[in-house]
């Protein structure tokens, strides 16, 4: 029962506090856990040292220190052989589980970084999801058929937050960000159109100056979306603040609401024509949205991420399907 009698005292002395934090305990014990598992598996220090290719003296000292730091006897010694105490068997169960999780994590990150079959975490705008991104991935996988993608579809600011958090490797966004800690490259642009109901007073027009819509109600994306910022900026440039009838999260929903007569909208071209609306060219201003790719500055790329980044940069000026790119 000696191991119970001296439990926890050494850990307390090392911390110079009543209780050590869990992080401190992990830092103290983690380097010795694989050694402990090896000795427990073989029940022989010399054999374990040979299998793990470490000096026997190093292994012996590590086990003595581990027991000292835990304040618990993990082994009963019998000459050159050892056997686990009850406390040692309890500890081994958790150690093997922890080492197994570490091994799985290592296998996972190695697999994700594999040049042939690794993973790319890629974010993109909702309006890119119908044709642009599927087309890009299809073209990329023609030369990299086993690369896997973790895809996130969201608005620009949310994707940049996930990029900064390390949850994304790359993202397609608009406007092209200019922010500390990020690298961004312009890839393409889309001309925005004023979308009006087919029975609207302006529906017979081909072109429109945005100032002519100052009295119209607008349906727009919510604040935080890049296209909303562009809409607000273009209207301000035209000399008015848009009167907002509805704020949504998806461009095609806005087109449907325009068709229903709820208002007009500034939108990129649709993947397919939408009945019930007419789309007018905007003149007198550069009514476009730039599309760019962004990544974390100084963040090392795995081989699959580097390959996909190179592919995206090679599509500069031809990122978008021909019928929706700027002409």
Order of alpha helices (4+ residues) and beta strands (2+ residues): alpha-alpha-alpha-alpha-alpha-beta-beta-alpha-beta-alpha-beta-alpha-beta-beta-beta-beta-alpha-beta-alpha-beta-beta-beta-alpha
